[in-house]
């Protein structure tokens, strides 16, 4: 099981199939906002699509190939975060995330990413984490930079986004870099 209390109000918890109606409603409410950067919205047309996604994510979690967590504010789902994929052989995790427009700008996603990073390195023993996001998605790009990821370059035309290709900035954080960040924080306290 995966669970982390981020603050008095916020928590991450493994998505469950019973969450499908709530997650679908949140997706639907934020569809226009999310459509700017996420290519999968057309495939989520009804609650059953969200239910199938969660079932698939739970299978990946069981097989140690992924993880999708609900980001909750006072137990209400306000977004999702997880490993889109885990390459166990090379110990690499690929992080993806989204947050309802109404909850952006409050540090919730940064805290959620910090939790996932800690889980990846301490529990899953991964060595490398990767975040890719559209070059023009400034809010999403700010998160890996804030968390000490290194910008490794641009993957040109990396994703088809409804009517055009978009470039992706590629960011990575290595386990040893994360340990150094932790050591620096302890020295300063």
C-alpha positions as CSV (number, residue, x, y, z in Angstrom):
1,X,0.0,0.0,0.0
2,X,1.1,3.6,-0.6
3,X,0.1,6.5,1.7
4,X,1.8,9.7,2.8
5,X,0.4,12.5,4.9
6,X,1.8,15.7,3.4
7,X,0.2,18.2,5.8
8,X,-2.8,18.6,8.1
9,X,-5.0,18.8,4.9
10,X,-3.1,17.0,2.2
11,X,-2.3,13.4,1.6
12,X,-1.2,11.0,-1.2
13,X,-2.9,7.6,-1.3
14,X,-3.0,4.8,-3.8
15,X,-6.0,5.2,-6.2
16,X,-8.7,2.6,-5.8
17,X,-11.4,1.6,-8.3
18,X,-14.0,3.1,-6.0
19,X,-12.4,6.5,-6.8
20,X,-13.4,6.3,-10.4
21,X,-16.5,8.5,-10.2
22,X,-14.7,11.2,-8.2
23,X,-11.6,11.2,-10.4
24,X,-13.7,11.3,-13.6
25,X,-15.7,14.2,-12.3
26,X,-12.5,16.1,-11.4
27,X,-11.0,15.3,-14.8
28,X,-14.2,16.4,-16.5
29,X,-14.3,19.7,-14.5
30,X,-10.7,20.4,-15.5
31,X,-10.9,19.1,-19.1
32,X,-10.3,22.4,-20.8
33,X,-7.4,23.3,-18.5
34,X,-5.8,19.9,-18.7
35,X,-6.2,19.6,-22.5
36,X,-3.5,22.2,-22.9
37,X,-0.8,19.7,-21.9
38,X,-2.2,16.2,-21.5
39,X,-2.9,14.0,-24.6
40,X,-5.1,11.4,-23.0
41,X,-8.2,13.4,-22.2
42,X,-10.2,12.2,-25.3
43,X,-9.8,8.6,-24.1
44,X,-11.5,9.5,-20.8
45,X,-15.0,10.1,-22.0
46,X,-17.0,8.3,-19.2
47,X,-16.5,6.9,-15.7
48,X,-15.8,3.4,-17.1
49,X,-12.7,4.8,-18.8
50,X,-11.4,6.1,-15.5
51,X,-12.3,2.8,-13.8
52,X,-10.3,0.9,-16.4
53,X,-7.3,3.3,-16.0
54,X,-7.3,2.7,-12.2
55,X,-7.6,-1.1,-12.6
56,X,-4.6,-1.0,-15.0
57,X,-2.6,1.3,-12.6
58,X,-3.4,-1.2,-9.7
59,X,-2.1,-4.1,-11.8
60,X,1.1,-2.1,-12.5
61,X,1.5,-1.4,-8.8
62,X,1.1,-5.1,-8.0
63,X,3.7,-6.0,-10.6
64,X,6.0,-3.2,-9.3
65,X,5.9,-1.5,-12.7
66,X,4.1,1.7,-11.7
67,X,2.2,3.6,-9.1
68,X,-0.7,6.1,-9.4
69,X,-1.7,8.1,-6.3
70,X,-4.6,10.4,-5.6
71,X,-3.5,13.8,-4.4
72,X,-6.1,14.7,-1.7
73,X,-7.1,17.9,0.0
74,X,-9.3,17.1,3.1
75,X,-9.9,13.6,1.6
76,X,-11.2,15.0,-1.7
77,X,-9.2,14.1,-4.8
78,X,-7.6,17.2,-6.4
79,X,-5.1,15.6,-8.7
80,X,-2.9,12.6,-9.4
81,X,0.7,11.8,-9.4
82,X,2.7,8.6,-10.0
83,X,5.2,6.7,-12.0
84,X,3.9,6.4,-15.6
85,X,6.4,3.6,-15.9
86,X,9.2,2.0,-13.8
87,X,12.1,0.4,-15.6
88,X,13.1,-2.1,-12.9
89,X,16.1,-3.4,-14.7
90,X,17.7,0.0,-14.9
91,X,16.0,1.3,-11.7
92,X,14.4,4.3,-13.4
93,X,11.1,5.9,-12.6
94,X,9.2,8.2,-14.9
95,X,7.1,10.7,-13.0
96,X,3.8,12.2,-14.2
97,X,1.4,14.5,-12.5
98,X,-1.6,16.8,-12.8
99,X,-3.5,19.0,-10.4
100,X,-6.9,20.7,-10.6
101,X,-6.7,24.3,-11.6
102,X,-8.3,25.4,-8.3
103,X,-5.4,23.9,-6.3
104,X,-2.4,25.1,-8.2
105,X,0.0,27.6,-6.8
106,X,-0.1,26.4,-3.2
107,X,2.9,24.0,-3.2
108,X,0.8,20.9,-3.2
109,X,2.4,19.4,-6.3
110,X,5.9,20.2,-5.0
111,X,5.2,18.4,-1.8
112,X,3.6,15.5,-3.7
113,X,6.7,15.1,-5.8
114,X,8.9,15.3,-2.8
115,X,6.9,12.4,-1.3
116,X,7.1,10.3,-4.5
117,X,10.9,11.0,-4.8
118,X,11.4,9.8,-1.2
119,X,9.4,6.7,-1.9
120,X,11.3,6.0,-5.1
121,X,14.7,6.2,-3.6
122,X,14.0,4.8,-0.1
123,X,11.4,2.1,-0.7
124,X,11.7,1.2,-4.4
125,X,15.5,1.7,-4.4
126,X,15.4,3.4,-7.8
127,X,18.5,5.2,-9.0
128,X,17.1,7.7,-11.4
129,X,13.9,9.7,-11.7
130,X,12.8,11.4,-14.9
131,X,10.2,14.1,-15.4
132,X,9.4,15.3,-18.9
133,X,7.0,18.1,-19.7
134,X,6.1,20.2,-22.7
135,X,8.7,23.0,-23.2
136,X,6.0,25.6,-23.1
137,X,4.4,24.3,-19.9
138,X,6.1,26.7,-17.5
139,X,4.2,25.6,-14.4
140,X,5.1,22.0,-14.9
141,X,8.7,22.7,-15.8
142,X,9.2,24.7,-12.6
143,X,8.6,21.7,-10.3
144,X,11.6,19.6,-11.3
145,X,13.8,22.7,-11.2
146,X,12.5,23.5,-7.7
147,X,13.3,20.0,-6.6
148,X,16.9,19.9,-7.8
149,X,16.5,17.9,-11.0
150,X,19.0,18.5,-13.8
151,X,17.7,19.7,-17.1
152,X,19.2,17.2,-19.5
153,X,17.9,18.5,-22.8
154,X,15.0,18.8,-25.1
155,X,13.3,15.8,-26.8
156,X,12.1,17.3,-30.0
157,X,8.5,16.6,-31.1
158,X,8.2,14.1,-28.3
159,X,4.5,14.0,-28.0
160,X,1.4,14.4,-30.2
161,X,-0.9,16.8,-28.5
162,X,-4.2,16.6,-30.4
163,X,-3.3,18.7,-33.4
164,X,0.5,19.2,-33.2
165,X,3.8,17.8,-31.9
166,X,5.3,19.4,-28.8
167,X,8.9,19.3,-27.6
168,X,9.6,18.1,-24.1
169,X,12.1,19.3,-21.6
170,X,13.8,16.3,-19.9
171,X,14.8,16.5,-16.2
172,X,16.4,13.9,-14.1
173,X,17.4,13.4,-10.5
174,X,19.9,10.7,-9.4
175,X,19.8,8.9,-6.1
176,X,23.2,10.2,-5.1
177,X,22.1,13.8,-5.9
178,X,19.1,13.4,-3.7
179,X,21.2,12.1,-0.9
180,X,23.5,15.2,-1.2
181,X,20.4,17.4,-1.0
182,X,19.2,15.6,2.1
183,X,22.7,16.0,3.7
184,X,22.8,19.7,2.9
185,X,19.4,20.2,4.5
186,X,20.5,18.4,7.7
187,X,23.7,20.6,7.9
188,X,21.6,23.8,7.6
189,X,19.2,22.8,10.4
